C-alpha cells in the first residue's frame, strides 16, 4: 500500500521538526545544523548581497507581530444579518462596514454561524476590520461568482481569457473610489490596468524628482520637499530606457541580461514603469527617509521620481472566518467565473488573519498590493487554479503560516493548478512556514525578482504558467531556503540552473520530471546552491525570521 500524500507531507514536517531539535536519529548535519556561507555573507552585507534580498521589513507595518486591534463599532446582527443559511447577509455586512468607515474606522464583528452572501463583501475604508468568531465558527457562504455579480472580465492583452482567473475577490479589500473605477471599466469592457496609477496608468503627479542612489539606501536626495511629509505614502517611479537597462538591472546585470532580447516581450515591457509604494518616515531639508531600503538602484537614465497614486486602502483587515463558495466544478484553464476568495488591491499595511477559503477558483490575491500580511490562511476544498496569486507589481508582502490542502475531488480535465504565484515585476515578497499538499512555486513569468520562499513543505505537483511575451520566469535574488519537497520533483524548487543571481539553500535531493524549464538567460547565472540533499539541516531554518532577528 502506498502512503497518502497527506501522510507523506505530515511525515516530512515531523522529520523536519526532529531535525531541528536533534531529538531523534538522522544525519549529523540534520541533528546539529549547518550554517551556509551565504548566511555569513548576507549578515556582512544585508542590503546589497547579490543573491539574497533583504526582506526583514516585509509585511504590514514593516512585519510587526502585533497587528492593530481597533475597537468594535458594529455587529452585523444589528444590521439584519442572520446566520440562517437562507437570507442574504451581504447587504447588512456591507452596511456595517460602510458605517464603520464613515466613523473613521473600527471593527465589525460577525458572530458565530453560517451566513449566506449573494454579493461581494467590500472592505473599502481605511482602518476597518471585519472579524468573525474564528475560522471554525463563522462562515460566509457565497452563492454567486464575480461574472454574475459584475460581468465578464476579458484580458487587456486580447484573447478569450477570463481575468477573473487572476483578479477580484468575493471579499475584496480596495478603496471605494478605486473599486468603482475598476468595476465600471469592466462593465464597459474597457479592460483596465489594475494598479496604483489608474486604469490607464495616467493618474499620477510628480511630487519630486530624485537624485541617484543605491539599492539598500533609505535616505534619498530630492529636488523639492514642499509636497512631501512624514507619514505620506508615495510611489517611487522608475521608467525603463530604450536599451532596457532597468530590466537588465532587475535581472541582476551581467552578460546574460545584456544579451537577452527584451523588445519583443511586449507584455513584460507593459509592466514598466516599476512603481514601488513606500511610506516616508522623515523629511529634512533636501532629503527624505523611507521606511524600507530601496529595492533597486536609482539611476538618472530611469527618470526617477516620487509621485502620487490612486487612493490606497490602509490599516484594513479581515480576520477569523471561513469564506465558502458554493461547490461547483473547477472551470477550464483561464475561463474562471470568479468564485474567488480574499483579494487585496491597491492596499498597503492591510492584513488577513485566521482565514479559510473553500471551493474557490482562486484563493488569496495580492493585486498591486504592498506591505500586507496574510497570516494563518488556508485554501481547501475542491481545488483552485491559483491558491495564492501575487501580481501587477505587488511588493513587500508577507504570507506566513499558510496551507494548501489536497483537493477533495479529482481535477476536471482541462484545468490547471499553480500554487503560490508571483509575477508581473512583483518584488520582495515572502512566503514563510507553509504546507502545500499540492501546487508549486509558481513564478509565472513577468520577471518577478527578489522574492523568498522559506521553511515550506511541498508536494510539488503543480505547473507554472506564463505567456512567452511576459519574458523571464525569474529576475535576480530569488531565494529558496529550507524547502522540503515530498515527491522529489526539482521543477521551480531547485533554481540554481534557472534563476540569475539566486540562492537555493537547504533542499532535499530532487530530480527533474514533468514540466522541465531551461534558463531564460545565457551564460553564467551567478547563482548559488548550498546544503543540497539535506532536510532541515540549514541554520537558520527560516530566512525571514533570521533576518528580522539581525535587522539593521
TIMI-908550 format. One record per residue (C-alpha): z, y, x; residue number from 0. Coordinates in steps of 0.001 Angstrom, whole numbers, plus 524288, in hexadecimal, padded with zeros to 5 digits. Example, Ala and Ser with C-alpha at 12.3 -4.5 7.8 and 13.67 -1.06 7.14 Angstrom:
BEGIN
PT     z     y     x resi
PT 81E78 7EE6C 8300C    0
PT 81BE4 7FBDC 83566    1
This chain:
BEGIN
PT     z     y     x resi
PT 80000 80000 80000    0
PT 7FC86 80D77 8050F    1
PT 806F5 8180C 8049D    2
PT 804C3 82331 7FB14    3
PT 8006D 8305E 80026    4
PT 80D32 8361E 7FB22    5
PT 8149F 82BED 802CE    6
PT 80CF5 82E9F 80F25    7
PT 80F89 83D27 80DF8    8
PT 81DE8 83B17 80B4B    9
PT 81EC7 83224 816FF   10
PT 81828 83C45 81F84   11
PT 8220F 84681 81B77   12
PT 82D39 83D1C 81E36   13
PT 827BD 839BC 82B9D   14
PT 82678 84825 82EC0   15
PT 83488 84A82 82A9F   16
PT 8395A 83F69 8331D   17
PT 83161 84484 83E78   18
PT 83758 851E9 83CB1   19
PT 8453F 84CF0 83D4F   20
PT 84362 8419A 846A4   21
PT 84B8C 83969 83D38   22
PT 84323 82D3D 83E31   23
PT 838C5 82701 84686   24
PT 82B7D 82C5C 84A72   25
PT 8257C 8319F 856CF   26
PT 82DCD 838D4 86078   27
PT 82616 8452C 85DE5   28
PT 828AE 84413 84F43   29
PT 83733 84208 8516F   30
PT 8394D 84D31 85AF6   31
PT 82E0A 85646 857EB   32
PT 824B1 85CF2 8611E   33
PT 82207 86B67 862D8   34
PT 81387 86DF3 86523   35
PT 80E7C 87769 86F4E   36
PT 80841 87F2F 8644A   37
PT 81585 88289 85EA1   38
PT 81AA4 88773 86B92   39
PT 80E65 88FAF 86D39   40
PT 80F7C 8951E 85F8F   41
PT 81D76 89991 8617A   42
PT 8190E 8A13E 86D6C   43
PT 80DB6 8A7DE 8663D   44
PT 81066 8A694 857A3   45
PT 80738 8B12E 852AE   46
PT 7FB6E 8AE6A 85B42   47
PT 7FB21 89FD4 85DC4   48
PT 7ECE6 89B47 85DB3   49
PT 7EF19 88F00 8557C   50
PT 7FB6F 8910D 84D4D   51
PT 7FCBB 89C59 8439D   52
PT 8092D 8A403 84170   53
PT 80CF2 8A07B 83384   54
PT 81BA0 8A306 83399   55
PT 81A41 8ADDA 82966   56
PT 811F2 8A631 81FB2   57
PT 8168D 8A692 811A7   58
PT 81C7B 8B03E 80828   59
PT 8250E 8BAA3 80E5A   60
PT 8212E 8B5C6 81BC7   61
PT 82598 8A7F5 818A5   62
PT 83375 8AA90 8141B   63
PT 83ABF 89EB3 80F01   64
PT 84150 8A6EE 8047C   65
PT 83752 8AB10 7FA70   66
PT 83B26 8B5F8 7F0EF   67
PT 842F7 8B291 7E4BF   68
PT 8407D 8BDC8 7DB3A   69
PT 849B9 8BED8 7CFC5   70
PT 84639 8B843 7C2FC   71
PT 8402C 8C1F1 7B996   72
PT 839C6 8B926 7AF71   73
PT 83A48 8ABB4 7A950   74
PT 82D7C 8A6AF 7A3A9   75
PT 834D6 8A0B0 7981A   76
PT 83856 8AE84 793E1   77
PT 829CA 8B198 79343   78
PT 826A4 8A5F9 78A99   79
PT 82366 89B2C 7945B   80
PT 82799 88DEB 78F2E   81
PT 827E4 8810B 796AA   82
PT 822B6 87998 78AED   83
PT 815E3 8752C 79103   84
PT 80DF4 87A71 7858E   85
PT 80EB8 8895A 7854A   86
PT 807D6 8915B 78FC8   87
PT 81240 89761 798A3   88
PT 808C9 89EAC 7A185   89
PT 808C3 8AB96 799D7   90
PT 81798 8ABF5 799A5   91
PT 818B8 8A8DC 7A826   92
PT 80EB9 8B342 7AB73   93
PT 81596 8BD67 7A309   94
PT 82248 8BA94 7AA22   95
PT 81B91 8BBB9 7B766   96
PT 81503 8C88A 7B394   97
PT 821E7 8CE19 7AEB2   98
PT 8286D 8CA78 7BB86   99
PT 81D7D 8D16A 7C2B3  100
PT 81F1B 8DDBD 7BA98  101
PT 82D9A 8DDB9 7BDED  102
PT 82A7C 8DD99 7CC7D  103
PT 82C3F 8CF16 7CE9C  104
PT 835D7 8C421 7CC6A  105
PT 83677 8B5AC 7C94A  106
PT 830F5 8AFC4 7BCD7  107
PT 8377C 8A2BC 7BA05  108
PT 83170 8970E 7B336  109
PT 83C57 88E11 7AE59  110
PT 83AF7 87F49 7AF0E  111
PT 830B5 878D0 7A6AC  112
PT 8222D 876A8 7A55B  113
PT 81A5E 882A0 7A12A  114
PT 80C51 88210 79CBF  115
PT 803BB 88CBD 7A280  116
PT 7F60D 88F48 79D68  117
PT 7F36F 89AB8 7A691  118
PT 7F51E 89FB0 7B473  119
PT 802C4 8A360 7B8F9  120
PT 80132 8B04B 7C030  121
PT 80AF2 8B581 7C9F3  122
PT 804D4 8C2DC 7CBAA  123
PT 80FB9 8CC42 7CF8E  124
PT 8175A 8CE27 7DC1C  125
PT 824DE 8C825 7DD7E  126
PT 82389 8BF5A 7D194  127
PT 827A8 8B11F 7D2B7  128
PT 8251F 8A655 7C8D2  129
PT 82FDF 89C1C 7CA30  130
PT 83199 88F4F 7C31E  131
PT 83DA5 886C4 7C342  132
PT 8381F 87DC7 7CDBA  133
PT 82B4C 87691 7CF66  134
PT 83158 86A8A 7C8FD  135
PT 836A3 87248 7BD5D  136
PT 82CB1 87CCC 7B98D  137
PT 81E82 87933 7B6F7  138
PT 81327 881C4 7B2D4  139
PT 808C4 8791E 7AC8D  140
PT 7FB6B 87F97 7ADDF  141
PT 7F16C 87BA7 7A3A4  142
PT 7E591 883C3 7A7DF  143
PT 7DDD3 8864F 7B430  144
PT 7D8F1 892E4 7BA48  145
PT 7CB05 890B4 7B591  146
PT 7D00F 89092 7A798  147
PT 7D952 89BF7 7A9B4  148
PT 7D0BA 8A529 7B1A9  149
PT 7C31F 89F32 7B268  150
PT 7BA50 8985A 7BC35  151
PT 7BBB4 89D86 7CA17  152
PT 7AFA8 89C09 7D29C  153
PT 7AE9D 89DC7 7E13E  154
PT 7AAC3 8AAD3 7E72A  155
PT 7A28C 8A2D7 7F0B7  156
PT 79A2F 89CDF 7E5F8  157
PT 79881 88F16 7E0E0  158
PT 79F4F 8886F 7D593  159
PT 7ACD0 886F6 7DBBC  160
PT 7B8FB 88AAA 7D442  161
PT 7C1A3 8943B 7DB8E  162
PT 7CD07 88EF0 7D3B7  163
PT 7CC22 8842E 7DDFD  164
PT 7D305 88D75 7E74F  165
PT 7D80A 89913 7DF8E  166
PT 7E185 89CAE 7D4D7  167
PT 7EDC9 8966C 7CF7D  168
PT 7F426 89389 7C27D  169
PT 7FFB1 89A75 7C8C5  170
PT 7F908 8A5E9 7CF74  171
PT 80052 8AF8E 7D803  172
PT 7F7B1 8BB8D 7D977  173
PT 7F9CF 8CA07 7D6CF  174
PT 7F586 8CDB9 7C915  175
PT 7EA90 8D708 7CCFC  176
PT 7E4DF 8CD6B 7D6CB  177
PT 7E577 8C23A 7CD14  178
PT 7DEC9 8CA57 7C2A1  179
PT 7D3C2 8CE43 7CBDA  180
PT 7D1B2 8C02C 7D03D  181
PT 7D17C 8BA2C 7C2BE  182
PT 7C8F7 8C50E 7BD47  183
PT 7BF0C 8C24A 7C7FE  184
PT 7BF7B 8B3B4 7C54F  185
PT 7BD2F 8B5D7 7B6C5  186
PT 7B19C 8BEAA 7BA2C  187
PT 7AC51 8B43F 7C3A0  188
PT 7ACFD 8BE46 7CEA2  189
PT 7B32B 8B497 7D7F9  190
PT 7BCDB 8BC67 7E039  191
PT 7C28D 8BC68 7EDBC  192
PT 7D0AB 8B8D1 7EB4C  193
PT 7D7F6 8BFF3 7F5E7  194
PT 7DF5A 8CC01 7FA08  195
PT 7D436 8D5D9 7F8D7  196
PT 7CF08 8D2F1 7EB57  197
PT 7C3FB 8CBAA 7E4CC  198
PT 7B9B3 8D1FF 7ED94  199
PT 7C283 8D414 7F96A  200
PT 7C131 8E2C6 7F82B  201
PT 7CE86 8E69B 7F294  202
PT 7D4E8 8EBC6 7FEEA  203
PT 7D711 8F885 80613  204
PT 7D9F1 8FAE2 8145A  205
PT 7E7F0 8FEB8 81750  206
PT 7E5F4 8FFC1 825F6  207
PT 7DD7D 8FA97 830C3  208
PT 7E434 8F248 83B14  209
PT 7E3B2 8F23A 849E9  210
PT 7E0CD 8E586 85142  211
PT 7EC12 8DBD8 8521A  212
PT 7EE82 8CDB7 855BF  213
PT 7F1DB 8C1C2 84DC6  214
PT 800A6 8C115 84CEA  215
PT 802EA 8CFC0 84D1D  216
PT 80B2C 8D539 84205  217
PT 809FC 8E3B7 844EB  218
PT 7FCC5 8EA5B 842F5  219
PT 7F7FF 8F7BD 846AF  220
PT 7F15C 8FE6A 83B34  221
PT 7E9ED 90B16 83984  222
PT 7F0EE 90F94 82D31  223
PT 7FE74 90C42 827F5  224
PT 7FE78 91598 81C76  225
PT 7FBA6 90ACD 81288  226
PT 8037E 90017 81936  227
PT 811BB 8FDAC 815B6  228
PT 81C51 8F3E2 818A8  229
PT 81B90 8E8B6 80EEB  230
PT 80D37 8EACD 80B87  231
PT 804AC 8DED0 809FA  232
PT 7F79C 8E1AA 81078  233
PT 7EB8C 8DA3B 814B3  234
PT 7E73E 8D91E 822C1  235
PT 7D873 8D8E4 82197  236
PT 7CFD4 8D379 82C74  237
PT 7C116 8D3A8 82A89  238
PT 7B808 8CB1A 832A2  239
PT 7AD3F 8D09C 83B33  240
PT 79F03 8CC7E 83C32  241
PT 7A21F 8C2F0 8472E  242
PT 7ACF3 8BC99 83F04  243
PT 7B715 8BEB4 84982  244
PT 7C1F9 8BEF6 83F54  245
PT 7BE49 8B14C 83AA8  246
PT 7BD64 8ACEB 848D4  247
PT 7CB12 8B23C 84B14  248
PT 7D046 8AACC 83F3E  249
PT 7CA64 89E85 8454C  250
PT 7D19C 8A10A 851FD  251
PT 7C64C 8A67B 859DB  252
PT 7C048 89EDB 864EA  253
PT 7B341 89874 866BD  254
PT 7B329 890C6 859FB  255
PT 7B4DA 89C47 850CB  256
PT 7ABA8 8A4B6 858FB  257
PT 7A091 89AF1 8572A  258
PT 7A359 89813 848E6  259
PT 79936 89CDA 83F05  260
PT 7A081 8A5B6 8359D  261
PT 7959B 8AD25 82EB8  262
PT 79169 8A231 82595  263
PT 79F5A 89F5A 82120  264
PT 79DEA 8A880 81596  265
PT 7A9FE 8A425 80E2D  266
PT 7B261 8A5A7 81A57  267
PT 7AD28 8B324 81D8F  268
PT 7B003 8B753 80F7E  269
PT 7BE76 8B4E4 81251  270
PT 7BF56 8C01C 81BFA  271
PT 7C4C4 8CA5D 81D35  272
PT 7D162 8C349 82036  273
PT 7DC21 8C932 817C7  274
PT 7EA3D 8C6C6 81BA8  275
PT 7F51B 8CBED 812C4  276
PT 8015E 8D03C 819E5  277
PT 80D20 8D8AB 8171F  278
PT 8108E 8E477 81F9B  279
PT 81E7C 8E44F 824C9  280
PT 81E96 8F19E 82B83  281
PT 81638 8FDA1 82DDF  282
PT 818A1 9062A 839DF  283
PT 80FB3 91138 83E1C  284
PT 802A6 90A8D 840D7  285
PT 8072D 8FC69 83FA6  286
PT 80A76 8F2A1 83511  287
PT 81212 8E604 83683  288
PT 80E6C 8DA1D 82E5E  289
PT 8171A 8CF4E 82924  290
PT 80EAE 8C4D4 82F8F  291
PT 80797 8C447 83C9F  292
PT 7F8FC 8C6BD 83C67  293
PT 7F154 8BA4F 83953  294
PT 7E5A6 8BE6D 841A4  295
PT 7E1E1 8C856 84BD0  296
PT 7DE1A 8D5B0 8468B  297
PT 7D1CA 8DAA8 84D0E  298
PT 7CA33 8E734 84B3D  299
PT 7BD6F 8E013 84857  300
PT 7C392 8DA3F 83C07  301
PT 7C638 8E78C 835DA  302
PT 7D4CB 8E4C9 83436  303
PT 7DC0D 8EC35 829C1  304
PT 7E79F 8EB7F 8209B  305
PT 7E354 8EC74 81270  306
PT 7E7D8 8EC33 80469  307
PT 7E59D 8E082 7FB8D  308
PT 7E5C7 8DCB2 7ED44  309
PT 7F314 8DBB5 7E6C3  310
PT 7FADE 8D0BA 7ECE0  311
PT 80512 8C872 7E621  312
PT 811C4 8C854 7EDF2  313
PT 81F42 8C270 7EC7C  314
PT 81B3F 8B943 7E171  315
PT 81DE3 8AAC7 7E037  316
PT 81DD0 89E8C 7D7FD  317
PT 828CF 894AD 7D8FD  318
PT 82EA6 8881F 7D3E0  319
PT 824BD 882C4 7CA48  320
PT 819B7 8790B 7C85A  321
PT 80C2C 87D1F 7C3EC  322
PT 805B3 87186 7BD8E  323
PT 7F790 87244 7B920  324
PT 7F2C1 869B2 7AE28  325
PT 7EDD2 85D68 7B4C8  326
PT 7DEF9 85D0A 7B594  327
PT 7D603 855F8 7BF1C  328
PT 7D37D 85D3B 7CBD0  329
PT 7C693 86499 7CB11  330
PT 7BACE 861DB 7D3C4  331
PT 7BB17 868D6 7E0CD  332
PT 7BA08 877B3 7DFBA  333
PT 7B999 87756 7D0E8  334
PT 7C826 87927 7CE77  335
PT 7CB9D 87EF7 7C146  336
PT 7D7D8 8858A 7C663  337
PT 7E3B9 87D6F 7C318  338
PT 7E9B6 88430 7CEDA  339
PT 7F7EA 885B4 7D298  340
PT 7FE1B 891A7 7D90A  341
PT 7F5AD 89BBE 7DFF7  342
PT 7F99F 8A7C7 7E7CF  343
PT 7EF11 8B238 7E8BE  344
PT 7EFD9 8BF12 7F020  345
PT 7FE56 8BBF5 7F125  346
PT 8078E 8BF50 7FC53  347
PT 815CD 8BB4B 7FE18  348
PT 81528 8B24D 7F23F  349
PT 8198E 8A442 7F0BB  350
PT 81A61 89767 7E96E  351
PT 82664 88EA9 7EA73  352
PT 82922 8816E 7E41E  353
PT 81C29 880A6 7DCF2  354
PT 814FC 87444 7D8E8  355
PT 80715 8743D 7D3A8  356
PT 801C0 86846 7CCB6  357
PT 7F424 863EB 7C865  358
PT 7ED9F 86FFC 7CE32  359
PT 7DFE7 87251 7D357  360
PT 7E598 87AAE 7DE3C  361
PT 7F3EE 87BF3 7E16D  362
PT 7F8FC 887D4 7E8C7  363
PT 7EFD7 892DB 7ECAC  364
PT 7F070 89DF5 7F67A  365
PT 7E4E7 8A71A 7F436  366
PT 7E56A 8B34E 7FCA8  367
PT 7F40B 8B0F9 7FC87  368
PT 7FC69 8B3FD 80858  369
PT 80A98 8B2B2 80C87  370
PT 80DC9 8A994 80146  371
PT 816CA 89DB0 8017A  372
PT 81485 89115 7F9FF  373
PT 820E8 888EE 7FB43  374
PT 82418 87BB6 7F528  375
PT 8170C 87A75 7EE37  376
PT 810A8 86DEB 7E98C  377
PT 80366 869C6 7E44A  378
PT 803B3 85D67 7DC21  379
PT 7FC9D 85669 7D123  380
PT 7EE71 85261 7CF6F  381
PT 7E92C 8583B 7DC0B  382
PT 7E491 865BE 7E01F  383
PT 7D87B 86B38 7E6BA  384
PT 7E045 874F3 7EEFB  385
PT 7EED6 871E0 7EE79  386
PT 7F0DF 87E33 7F6C1  387
PT 7E67F 88883 7F97C  388
PT 7E767 89422 802B6  389
PT 7DB66 89CBB 80335  390
PT 7D4D5 8AA07 80248  391
PT 7DC24 8AF84 80DF8  392
PT 7EA0F 8AACE 80B63  393
PT 7F36B 8ACDF 816B2  394
PT 80174 8AA88 81B30  395
PT 80524 8A15B 81017  396
PT 80F42 89676 810FD  397
PT 80E31 889A9 80970  398
PT 81A2F 88166 80C5A  399
PT 820A7 8753C 806B0  400
PT 8144A 87201 7FF39  401
PT 80F87 86534 7F9A7  402
PT 802B1 85FA2 7F48E  403
PT 804F6 85320 7ECDC  404
PT 7FBA3 847BB 7EC21  405
PT 7F332 84938 7E01C  406
PT 7F76C 841DD 7D3ED  407
PT 7E99F 83DFE 7CFCA  408
PT 7DDB1 83A39 7D7EA  409
PT 7D4A5 84554 7DBD5  410
PT 7C8C8 84652 7D2DF  411
PT 7BBC1 8451E 7D9F1  412
PT 7B5DE 851D2 7DEB3  413
PT 7C305 8587C 7E0C4  414
PT 7C891 85D77 7ED8E  415
PT 7D603 85E14 7F3E8  416
PT 7D951 867E3 7FE8A  417
PT 7E7E3 869FA 800F9  418
PT 7EDD8 875CD 8079B  419
PT 7E24C 87EF9 80849  420
PT 7DFFE 88AF0 810A5  421
PT 7D366 892B9 811DC  422
PT 7CD16 8A021 81190  423
PT 7D2BA 8A64B 81E18  424
PT 7E084 8A351 81954  425
PT 7EA15 8A412 8249A  426
PT 7F82E 8A1E2 828F8  427
PT 7FB85 8990C 81D79  428
PT 8056D 88E0E 81F10  429
PT 806E7 880EA 81854  430
PT 81427 87B24 81BF0  431
PT 81C04 86F0D 81845  432
PT 8128B 8687B 80F1B  433
PT 80F79 85B13 809AE  434
PT 80172 858AC 8058E  435
PT 7FF56 84BA9 7FED4  436
PT 7F104 84F72 7FE17  437
PT 7E7EF 85A03 80313  438
PT 7E4F8 85FBB 81056  439
PT 7E698 86C05 81885  440
PT 7DAF4 8728F 81238  441
PT 7D568 87D2A 81AE2  442
PT 7CA7E 880C8 811B1  443
PT 7C1BA 8885A 81B0C  444
PT 7C1B6 8972D 81A42  445
PT 7C849 896D3 827BD  446
PT 7D6B8 897C2 8248C  447
PT 7DE65 899EE 83108  448
PT 7EC3E 899E0 8368F  449
PT 7F1F2 890D6 82C1C  450
PT 7FCB0 886B2 82E2B  451
PT 7FFA6 8798D 827E8  452
PT 80C99 873EC 82C78  453
PT 815E8 868B7 8293C  454
PT 80D2C 86254 81F09  455
PT 80B0B 8542A 81AFD  456
PT 7FD6F 851DC 81586  457
PT 7F54E 846A8 81066  458
PT 7E8A5 84CB0 81538  459
PT 7DF48 8487C 80A81  460
PT 7D937 85569 8062C  461
PT 7CD0B 85C58 80AE5  462
PT 7CA80 86A5E 80E98  463
PT 7BFC7 8727A 8086A  464
PT 7B8B7 87ED7 80C0F  465
PT 7AB0C 88477 80B64  466
PT 7A38F 884AE 81845  467
PT 7A145 8933F 81631  468
PT 7B009 89526 816EA  469
PT 7AFD9 89235 8256A  470
PT 7B9E8 88AFD 82DAD  471
PT 7C4CC 8823F 828E9  472
PT 7CE7E 88882 83236  473
PT 7D0B4 894E7 839A1  474
PT 7DA66 895F3 844D0  475
PT 7E8D3 89278 8454B  476
PT 7E9C1 887A9 83B48  477
PT 7F5C1 87F75 83E2E  478
PT 7F963 8720F 838DC  479
PT 80748 86ED9 83D34  480
PT 80ED7 86269 839ED  481
PT 80548 85C23 83080  482
PT 8074D 84E4A 82B81  483
PT 7FA70 84847 826D5  484
PT 7FD89 83BF5 81F2E  485
PT 7EFAA 83680 81E3C  486
PT 7EB9F 8395E 82C52  487
PT 7E006 84205 828E5  488
PT 7DD4E 84CBB 832CF  489
PT 7D4C8 855EF 82AD4  490
PT 7DA7F 863BB 82A21  491
PT 7E777 85EF2 82FD0  492
PT 7E447 85D50 83E41  493
PT 7DC83 869BC 8409D  494
PT 7DB85 86AFC 84F5F  495
PT 7CD2F 8670D 84E76  496
PT 7CA18 87024 84317  497
PT 7D1AE 87CE0 84369  498
PT 7D052 8870C 84E3C  499
PT 7DCA7 88B54 8555D  500
PT 7E4CF 8822D 84CEA  501
PT 7F0A6 87962 84ED7  502
PT 7F359 86BA0 849E9  503
PT 80146 867E6 84D6E  504
PT 80921 85BF8 84974  505
PT 7FFFA 853C8 84124  506
PT 7FF80 844F5 84025  507
PT 7F39B 83D6C 844B5  508
PT 7E7F1 83F87 83BB7  509
PT 7D984 83BF5 83B81  510
PT 7CD3C 8419C 83594  511
PT 7C827 83C37 828C3  512
PT 7C298 84114 81BE1  513
PT 7BF0A 84F8F 81D30  514
PT 7BC7C 851FE 82BA0  515
PT 7BA35 85FD7 83074  516
PT 7B42E 86563 83CC4  517
PT 7B8D5 8720F 8430B  518
PT 7B24C 87E85 83E7A  519
PT 7B337 88499 84C00  520
PT 7ACB5 87F3E 85837  521
PT 7B2D7 87D69 86582  522
PT 7C13D 87D1B 868F8  523
PT 7C96B 87FA7 85CD4  524
PT 7D547 8835E 86518  525
PT 7DD9F 87B1A 85C10  526
PT 7E9F5 873A7 85FA0  527
PT 7F051 86702 85B82  528
PT 7FDD4 86207 85F1C  529
PT 8066A 856A5 85B02  530
PT 7FAF2 84F9B 854E3  531
PT 7FE6E 84226 84FBA  532
PT 80C8E 84590 84C8C  533
PT 81401 8468F 83FD2  534
PT 81F35 85028 83EBF  535
PT 82011 851BF 84D7E  536
PT 81CB0 86019 84EFA  537
PT 8279B 869F5 850BD  538
PT 828AC 87319 84A05  539
PT 8250D 86B21 83E0D  540
PT 820E5 876A5 835B6  541
PT 818F5 88153 83C35  542
PT 81B7F 88BAC 831CD  543
PT 82A3A 889D6 8319E  544
PT 82AC7 8898D 84075  545
PT 8232D 89632 8416A  546
PT 82CB3 89CA9 837FF  547
PT 8381F 89852 8405C  548
PT 8326C 89EC8 84C72  549
PT 82BBC 8AA26 84562  550
PT 82A40 8B62A 84DD0  551
